[in-house]
Amino acid sequence: MVFQKSNQQEVPLAIRLRVQPIGEIAVQNGLLTTEQVVRVCNEQKHCKMLFGELAKKLGFLTAEQLEFLIEAKQEHDRIVDEALNQCC
């Protein structure tokens, strides 16, 4: 499936929907294990906290590590937005 803009350029759905969660970034950078990500996700079902804040509360991340992850996610989102703007 692809999205089409008015100029008929096709944008693959994989590009349009690619979101990189903070937990995924944390695992890629060695800050969390997969098991820790699963635990945070399970805990999120019972509270209204954001993933990073809950991981910090559980003692899995420091404030500095969370700030790094937020900045990494913002950079990822900026790159994706830029790529989409260039191709579309």
Secondary structure, 3 states (H helix, E strand, C coil): CEEECCCCCEEEHHHHHCCCCHHHHHHHCCCCCHHHHHHHHHHHCCCCCCHHHHHHHCCCCCHHHHHHHHHHHHHHHHHHHHHHHHHC
